[in-house]
Amino acid sequence: MSTDPYHSLLSHLANCTDSTEIEKLLSALLTDKEQHDIANRIRIFDLLDRGITQRDISEQLGVGIATVSRGARAMHSHDVSALLATHRERS
C-alpha cells in the first residue's frame, strides 16, 4: 500500500525545524507563480481580517474578485488566526 504523497509532505514539514530547508523544499515543489499565489492568499486573509472590502483587496493586489472571494470562503471555513499572527509578527 502506498502512502499519500501529500500527507507525507505534511508530516515532513511538521518535523522540519530548519526554515531554510522548508524554503528549499517549497521552492522545489512550487513554481514562482504558485508561491506568489500562496503569498497573495495570505495577504487576502490579512486584509479581510482588517475589514478591507473584497473589491478594494482585488484592486490593491491586482487580482480578480473571484480570487478574493475564494480566499474569503477559505478563511471562513478554516481557522487561519495562527497564520495571520505569524504573518503580522514578520511584517
C-alpha positions as CSV (number, residue, x, y, z in Angstrom):
1,M,0.0,0.0,0.0
2,S,1.4,3.4,-1.0
3,T,1.4,6.4,1.3
4,D,-0.4,9.5,0.1
5,P,2.4,11.9,-1.0
6,Y,0.5,15.0,0.3
7,H,0.3,13.6,3.8
8,S,4.0,12.6,3.6
9,L,4.7,16.2,2.8
10,L,2.6,17.4,5.7
11,S,4.4,15.0,8.1
12,H,7.8,16.0,6.8
13,L,7.0,19.8,7.2
14,A,5.7,19.2,10.7
15,N,9.0,17.6,11.6
16,C,11.2,20.3,10.0
17,T,12.9,22.7,12.3
18,D,15.0,24.5,9.8
19,S,13.2,27.2,7.9
20,T,15.9,27.2,5.2
21,E,15.2,23.6,4.5
22,I,11.5,24.2,4.3
23,E,12.1,27.1,1.9
24,K,14.3,24.9,-0.3
25,L,11.7,22.1,-0.3
26,L,8.8,24.5,-1.2
27,S,10.9,26.1,-4.0
28,A,11.4,22.6,-5.4
29,L,7.7,21.8,-5.2
30,L,6.1,25.1,-6.2
31,T,6.6,27.4,-9.2
32,D,7.3,31.1,-8.7
33,K,3.7,31.7,-9.6
34,E,2.4,29.2,-7.1
35,Q,4.5,30.7,-4.4
36,H,3.2,34.2,-5.4
37,D,-0.4,32.9,-5.3
38,I,0.1,31.5,-1.8
39,A,1.5,34.8,-0.6
40,N,-1.5,36.6,-2.1
41,R,-3.8,34.2,-0.4
42,I,-2.2,35.1,3.0
43,R,-2.4,38.8,2.1
44,I,-6.1,38.4,1.3
45,F,-6.7,36.7,4.7
46,D,-4.9,39.6,6.4
47,L,-6.8,42.3,4.6
48,L,-10.1,40.7,5.0
49,D,-9.4,40.3,8.7
50,R,-8.6,44.0,8.9
51,G,-12.0,44.8,7.4
52,I,-10.9,45.8,3.9
53,T,-13.7,45.1,1.3
54,Q,-13.2,42.4,-1.3
55,R,-13.4,44.9,-4.1
56,D,-10.6,47.1,-2.5
57,I,-8.5,44.0,-1.9
58,S,-8.9,43.0,-5.6
59,E,-7.8,46.4,-6.7
60,Q,-4.9,46.6,-4.2
61,L,-3.5,43.2,-5.0
62,G,-4.3,43.3,-8.7
63,V,-6.3,40.0,-8.6
64,G,-9.8,39.1,-9.7
65,I,-12.7,39.5,-7.4
66,A,-13.2,35.7,-7.7
67,T,-9.7,35.1,-6.2
68,V,-10.6,37.3,-3.2
69,S,-14.0,35.6,-2.8
70,R,-12.3,32.1,-2.8
71,G,-9.9,33.4,-0.2
72,A,-12.8,34.7,1.9
73,R,-14.6,31.4,1.7
74,A,-11.4,29.5,2.7
75,M,-10.9,31.9,5.6
76,H,-14.4,31.4,6.9
77,S,-14.1,27.6,6.6
78,H,-10.7,27.3,8.3
79,D,-9.0,28.9,11.3
80,V,-6.2,31.0,9.9
81,S,-5.6,33.0,13.1
82,A,-2.2,31.4,13.9
83,L,-1.0,32.0,10.3
84,L,-2.1,35.6,10.5
85,A,-0.4,36.1,13.8
86,T,2.9,34.8,12.4
87,H,2.5,36.9,9.2
88,R,1.9,40.0,11.3
89,E,4.9,39.3,13.5
90,R,7.1,39.2,10.4
91,S,5.6,42.2,8.7
